Amino acid sequence: MSDFVLISTDKAVRPTNVMGTSKRLAEMVLQALAVESSVTRFSMVRFGNVLGSSGSVVPLFRQQIKDGGPITLTHGEVTRYFMTIPEAAQLVIQAGAMARGGDVFVLDMGEPVRIMDLARRMVELSGLRVRDHEDPEGDIEIQVTGLRPGEKLYEELLIGNQPEPTTHPRIMKAHEDFLGWSELNSKLDSLTVALNTNDVDLIRSLLQQLVPGYQPEGDIVDWVHLERQTEAPER
């Protein structure tokens, strides 16, 4: 394989949950492999939310509006970066073409969007009115449910400072520290053992050692395991 491009995320920057930490760890694996490999050019592209993609708030809000509400969001001041699917696809391909090996590319996502404003705008574009204290007879209520564990009010795209410009005005190159392959691989082996034995405390400790800046805001919870326990029939 001549080229390998990892689709990463702004959640990899100073992560507060396992999802973002695993993304940063994936970046570090590619950075280390890039030093070892003379055959494959490894690179990664880090950006925010893609409008209309699976897991995006836009389809969720659209469905909630269709159902008559309420629209649910976790905090009134949450902001996120957005770009369209064509924009994201084009910039990822262009960044991959610029790669020399181990590059961490960061896309210019424009200005962050306040999710409350997005929700209100989607209601208005549907020809409806937001129901609130100013308009108690409105059509769609917006409910604030509270931040989830590990969720940030805002996302960042850079761990360090001063990204390097590239030949493309919307693609920058970040300089991020990483471990050499020998040290990283040894720690990954330890992480694999901890995962296989479901040693949650050790998993958390190893992730904090591997990913500087990982500050978990709550306990690690195996939601899949808990769900299976809930669904298991009684004997």
C-alpha positions in Angstrom: 0.0 0.0 0.0 1.5 3.3 -1.1 -0.7 5.7 0.9 -2.7 5.4 4.1 -4.8 8.4 5.4 -6.5 8.2 8.8 -9.7 10.2 9.2 -9.3 11.7 12.7 -11.3 14.2 14.7 -11.0 17.4 16.8 -11.9 15.2 19.8 -8.4 13.8 19.7 -7.1 17.2 21.1 -6.8 17.1 24.9 -9.4 14.4 25.0 -11.8 14.0 27.9 -13.3 10.7 26.9 -12.2 7.3 25.5 -13.4 8.0 22.0 -11.2 11.1 21.6 -8.3 9.3 23.3 -8.5 6.3 21.0 -8.5 8.7 18.0 -5.3 10.4 19.3 -3.8 7.0 20.0 -4.5 6.0 16.4 -2.8 9.1 15.2 0.3 8.2 17.3 0.4 4.7 15.9 0.5 6.2 12.4 3.1 8.8 13.4 5.3 6.0 14.8 4.8 3.7 11.8 5.7 6.5 9.4 9.2 6.6 10.8 9.5 2.8 10.4 8.0 2.4 7.0 9.7 3.2 3.7 6.9 1.7 1.6 3.7 3.3 2.9 3.1 7.0 3.5 1.0 7.4 6.6 -0.8 10.6 7.3 -3.9 11.8 9.2 -6.5 14.5 8.7 -8.1 16.0 11.7 -11.4 17.9 11.4 -14.8 18.5 13.1 -18.3 17.5 12.4 -19.6 16.7 8.9 -23.1 18.0 8.1 -25.5 15.2 7.3 -23.2 12.4 8.1 -24.1 9.5 10.4 -24.2 10.7 14.0 -24.5 14.4 13.0 -26.9 16.5 15.0 -28.6 17.8 11.8 -30.5 14.5 10.9 -31.3 14.1 14.6 -32.8 17.6 14.9 -34.6 17.1 11.6 -36.3 14.0 12.9 -37.1 15.6 16.2 -38.8 18.5 14.4 -40.7 16.1 12.2 -41.9 14.3 15.4 -43.1 17.6 16.8 -40.3 18.1 19.3 -38.7 18.5 21.6 -35.3 19.2 20.2 -32.7 18.0 22.7 -29.3 19.5 23.2 -26.9 19.1 26.1 -25.9 22.7 26.8 -27.0 26.1 25.5 -23.4 27.3 24.9 -22.1 24.2 23.1 -20.2 25.1 19.9 -19.0 22.8 17.1 -17.1 23.0 13.8 -19.0 21.9 10.7 -18.3 21.3 7.1 -20.2 19.7 4.3 -19.6 16.1 3.0 -18.2 17.3 -0.4 -15.9 19.8 1.4 -14.6 17.2 3.8 -14.0 14.6 1.0 -12.2 17.0 -1.2 -9.9 18.3 1.5 -9.1 14.8 2.8 -8.0 13.7 -0.7 -6.0 16.9 -1.2 -4.3 16.5 2.1 -3.5 12.9 1.4 -1.8 14.0 -1.9 0.4 16.4 0.1 1.6 13.8 2.6 5.2 13.0 3.0 4.8 10.6 5.9 3.6 11.1 9.5 1.8 14.3 8.7 -0.9 15.5 10.9 -3.1 17.7 8.7 -5.7 20.1 10.3 -8.5 21.5 8.1 -9.7 25.0 8.3 -13.3 24.5 9.6 -14.3 28.2 9.6 -16.1 29.6 12.6 -17.6 27.4 15.2 -21.4 27.1 15.2 -23.4 27.5 18.4 -25.7 24.4 18.5 -28.6 26.3 20.1 -28.5 28.7 17.1 -28.4 25.8 14.7 -31.5 24.2 16.4 -33.4 27.5 16.3 -32.5 28.1 12.6 -33.6 24.6 11.6 -37.0 25.1 13.3 -37.4 28.4 11.5 -36.4 26.9 8.1 -39.1 24.3 8.7 -41.7 27.1 8.8 -42.2 26.6 12.5 -41.6 28.6 15.7 -39.5 27.8 18.7 -41.6 27.4 21.9 -40.0 29.3 24.7 -40.8 31.9 27.4 -40.9 34.6 24.7 -43.3 32.5 22.5 -45.2 30.0 24.7 -47.5 29.3 21.8 -44.6 28.2 19.5 -44.4 24.8 17.8 -41.2 23.2 18.8 -39.6 23.2 22.3 -35.8 23.1 22.8 -34.8 21.1 25.9 -31.3 21.3 27.5 -30.5 18.0 29.0 -27.0 18.6 30.5 -23.5 17.8 29.3 -22.7 14.1 29.0 -19.6 12.7 30.8 -16.5 13.7 28.8 -18.4 16.1 26.5 -16.8 19.5 25.9 -18.4 22.9 25.5 -16.1 23.6 22.5 -13.7 21.6 20.4 -10.0 22.3 19.5 -8.1 21.3 16.4 -4.5 21.7 17.7 -2.6 20.3 20.6 0.4 22.5 20.1 0.6 26.0 18.7 1.5 27.6 15.4 0.4 25.2 12.7 2.5 25.2 9.5 0.8 26.4 6.4 0.7 24.3 3.3 0.1 25.0 -0.4 -3.6 24.8 0.2 -5.2 27.8 2.1 -7.6 25.5 4.0 -5.1 22.8 5.0 -2.6 23.3 7.8 0.1 20.9 9.2 0.4 20.4 12.9 3.5 19.2 14.8 2.5 16.8 17.5 4.7 14.8 19.8 4.6 11.0 19.7 6.3 7.9 21.0 8.7 5.8 19.0 7.4 2.5 17.7 9.3 0.2 20.1 8.0 2.0 23.2 4.5 2.5 21.8 4.2 -1.1 20.8 5.2 -2.3 24.2 2.5 -0.1 25.8 -0.1 -1.3 23.3 0.7 -4.9 24.2 0.0 -4.0 27.9 -3.2 -2.2 26.9 -4.3 -5.3 24.9 -3.8 -7.5 28.0 -5.8 -5.0 30.2 -8.6 -5.0 27.6 -8.8 -8.8 27.4 -9.0 -9.0 31.2 -11.4 -6.1 31.5 -9.1 -4.3 34.0 -10.7 -0.9 33.8 -8.4 0.8 36.2 -5.3 -0.4 34.3 -6.9 0.6 31.0 -7.5 4.1 32.3 -3.9 4.4 33.6 -2.4 3.1 30.4 -4.5 5.5 28.3 -3.3 8.4 30.4 0.3 7.3 30.0 0.0 6.9 26.3 -1.9 10.1 25.5 -0.6 13.2 27.3 -3.4 15.5 28.0 -6.1 12.9 28.4 -8.1 14.0 31.4 -11.1 11.8 31.9 -14.0 13.6 33.5 -15.6 10.4 34.8 -15.2 6.7 35.3 -14.7 4.5 32.2 -18.0 2.6 31.7 -18.5 -0.4 29.4 -21.9 0.5 28.1 -22.1 -2.5 25.8 -21.4 -4.8 28.7 -24.1 -3.1 30.8 -26.6 -3.3 28.0 -26.0 -7.0 27.5 -26.5 -7.5 31.3 -29.8 -5.7 31.1 -31.0 -7.7 28.1 -29.8 -11.1 29.4 -32.8 -13.3 30.4 -33.2 -14.3 34.0 -32.4 -18.0 34.8 
